[in-house]
Amino acid sequence: QVQLVESGGGLAQAGGSLRLSCSASGSDLARVMTWYRQPPGKQRELVANLRMSEDTATYAESVKGRFTMSKEIAKNTVSLQMNSLKSEDTAVYYCKVIIQSATYFGRGTQVTVSS
């Protein structure tokens, strides 16, 4: 059973930065890793997506130019560097991983941005 461990959430001021990480356990390498977020009272939305065989992630329009997703393939780990944070970035951030044909979600990490 694959487990995802997310870390790095917390409180930041508007204009500040946070870095999230997500690591998948197990020996099988991830094919795709994705960050989602769910703001208070809203539906979950995709933030960034990265195929582990590629170097470039895709991003939601709302975070382009501010968030950067990176990978460490050997560690089955991705990170999300979040800069120029805004109050609307406040959400629970979830990591999703596809390993072989199975999909796994992390439990989420809270990000709160104060204005």
Backbone hydrogen bonds in HBPLUS format (Angstrom, degrees):
<---DONOR---> <-ACCEPTOR-->    atom                        ^
c    i                          cat <-CA-CA->   ^        H-A-AA   ^      H-
h    n   atom  resd res      DA  || num        DHA   H-A  angle D-A-AA Bond
n    s   type  num  typ     dist DA aas  dist angle  dist       angle   num
A0025-SER N   A0003-GLN O   2.89 MM  22  5.35 158.9  1.93 151.8 158.9     1
A0005-VAL N   A0023-SER O   2.89 MM  18  5.25 157.0  1.94 147.2 155.0     2
A0023-SER N   A0005-VAL O   2.98 MM  18  5.25 156.2  2.04 137.1 143.9     3
A0007-SER N   A0021-SER O   2.93 MM  14  5.27 148.3  2.03 146.2 150.3     4
A0021-SER N   A0007-SER O   2.87 MM  14  5.27 154.9  1.93 146.0 149.3     5
A0010-GLY N   A0110-GLN O   2.88 MM 100  6.07 120.9  2.24 141.3 158.5     6
A0112-THR N   A0010-GLY O   2.87 MM 102  6.13 166.5  1.89 161.0 161.9     7
A0012-ALA N   A0112-THR O   2.87 MM 100  6.30 156.5  1.92 163.2 169.5     8
A0114-SER N   A0012-ALA O   2.85 MM 102  6.31 156.6  1.90 156.6 162.6     9
A0016-GLY N   A0013-GLN O   2.85 MM   3  5.34 154.3  1.92 141.6 143.4    10
A0014-ALA N   A0114-SER O   2.73 MM 100  5.70 139.3  1.89 174.1 161.5    11
A0015-GLY N   A0085-LEU O   2.70 MM  70  4.83 160.5  1.73 136.4 143.4    12
A0085-LEU N   A0016-GLY O   3.06 MM  69  5.45 175.6  2.06 149.8 150.7    13
A0018-LEU N   A0082-MET O   2.95 MM  64  5.25 149.4  2.04 142.7 152.6    14
A0082-MET N   A0018-LEU O   2.77 MM  64  5.25 166.4  1.79 176.2 177.8    15
A0020-LEU N   A0080-LEU O   2.94 MM  60  4.98 164.8  1.97 137.9 139.5    16
A0080-LEU N   A0020-LEU O   2.76 MM  60  4.98 152.4  1.84 138.7 143.5    17
A0022-CYS N   A0078-VAL O   2.82 MM  56  5.38 147.9  1.92 162.8 167.5    18
A0078-VAL N   A0022-CYS O   2.94 MM  56  5.38 154.3  2.01 149.3 157.2    19
A0024-ALA N   A0076-ASN O   2.95 MM  52  5.48 158.5  2.00 149.8 156.6    20
A0031-ARG N   A0098-ILE O   2.75 MM  67  5.63 178.2  1.75 173.4 174.0    21
A0052-MET N   A0031-ARG O   2.83 MM  21  5.43 161.5  1.87 140.3 146.5    22
A0098-ILE N   A0032-VAL O   2.90 MM  66  5.23 155.7  1.96 155.2 158.5    23
A0033-MET N   A0050-LEU O   2.95 MM  17  5.48 166.9  1.97 153.4 156.7    24
A0050-LEU N   A0033-MET O   2.90 MM  17  5.48 154.7  1.96 159.5 167.8    25
A0034-THR N   A0096-LYS O   2.81 MM  62  5.03 159.8  1.85 150.6 154.8    26
A0096-LYS N   A0034-THR O   2.78 MM  62  5.03 155.7  1.84 151.5 155.4    27
A0035-TRP N   A0048-ALA O   2.80 MM  13  5.21 166.4  1.82 155.9 160.0    28
A0047-VAL N   A0035-TRP O   2.78 MM  12  5.38 164.2  1.81 150.8 148.6    29
A0048-ALA N   A0035-TRP O   3.24 MM  13  5.21 158.7  2.29 132.9 137.1    30
A0036-TYR N   A0094-TYR O   2.80 MM  58  5.06 163.6  1.83 150.9 156.1    31
A0094-TYR N   A0036-TYR O   2.82 MM  58  5.06 156.2  1.88 129.3 137.5    32
A0037-ARG N   A0045-GLU O   2.85 MM   8  5.44 148.7  1.94 150.5 161.0    33
A0045-GLU N   A0037-ARG O   2.74 MM   8  5.44 158.8  1.78 157.3 163.6    34
A0038-GLN N   A0092-VAL O   2.86 MM  54  5.26 145.9  1.98 140.6 151.8    35
A0092-VAL N   A0038-GLN O   3.17 MM  54  5.26 164.1  2.20 124.3 125.3    36
A0042-LYS N   A0039-PRO O   3.08 MM   3  5.35 162.1  2.11 133.9 131.3    37
A0060-ALA N   A0047-VAL O   2.91 MM  13  5.15 151.0  2.00 145.3 142.4    38
A0049-ASN N   A0058-THR O   2.91 MM   9  5.30 151.3  2.00 147.0 154.3    39
A0058-THR N   A0049-ASN O   2.91 MM   9  5.30 157.5  1.96 150.4 157.4    40
A0054-GLU N   A0051-ARG O   2.88 MM   3  5.39 164.4  1.90 120.0 125.1    41
A0063-VAL N   A0060-ALA O   3.03 MM   3  5.63 160.1  2.07 117.4 123.4    42
A0064-LYS N   A0060-ALA O   3.17 MM   4  6.29 126.6  2.47 149.9 164.5    43
A0066-ARG N   A0063-VAL O   2.93 MM   3  5.42 158.9  1.97 137.1 140.8    44
A0067-PHE N   A0063-VAL O   3.03 MM   4  5.61 154.6  2.10 162.9 162.0    45
A0083-ASN N   A0066-ARG O   3.00 MM  17  5.12 160.7  2.03 136.2 141.6    46
A0068-THR N   A0081-GLN O   2.86 MM  13  5.06 149.6  1.95 140.9 150.6    47
A0081-GLN N   A0068-THR O   2.78 MM  13  5.06 162.1  1.81 159.0 154.6    48
A0070-SER N   A0079-SER O   3.02 MM   9  5.28 155.3  2.08 137.0 144.2    49
A0079-SER N   A0070-SER O   2.93 MM   9  5.28 156.2  1.98 137.5 143.1    50
A0072-GLU N   A0077-THR O   2.78 MM   5  5.16 151.5  1.86 159.9 156.7    51
A0075-LYS N   A0072-GLU O   3.07 MM   3  5.50 135.9  2.27 108.2 120.2    52
A0077-THR N   A0072-GLU O   3.17 MM   5  5.16 173.4  2.17 139.9 141.9    53
A0076-ASN N   A0073-ILE O   2.89 MM   3  4.97 161.1  1.93 108.9 115.0    54
A0089-ASP N   A0086-LYS O   2.92 MM   3  5.38 162.4  1.95 114.3 119.8    55
A0090-THR N   A0087-SER O   3.10 MM   3  5.70 164.7  2.13 115.8 120.0    56
A0091-ALA N   A0111-VAL O   2.96 MM  20  5.50 148.0  2.06 146.9 157.1    57
A0111-VAL N   A0091-ALA O   2.86 MM  20  5.50 162.8  1.89 163.2 169.0    58
A0093-TYR N   A0109-THR O   2.82 MM  16  5.24 172.5  1.83 149.6 147.1    59
A0109-THR N   A0093-TYR O   2.82 MM  16  5.24 145.3  1.94 138.0 149.1    60
A0106-GLY N   A0095-CYS O   2.83 MM  11  5.27 151.0  1.92 158.2 162.1    61
A0097-VAL N   A0104-TYR O   2.88 MM   7  5.31 157.4  1.93 149.2 156.6    62
A0104-TYR N   A0097-VAL O   2.89 MM   7  5.31 157.7  1.94 154.7 161.9    63
A0099-ILE N   A0102-ALA O   2.93 MM   3  5.44 152.5  2.01 156.6 162.9    64
A0102-ALA N   A0099-ILE O   2.99 MM   3  5.44 161.7  2.02 139.5 137.1    65
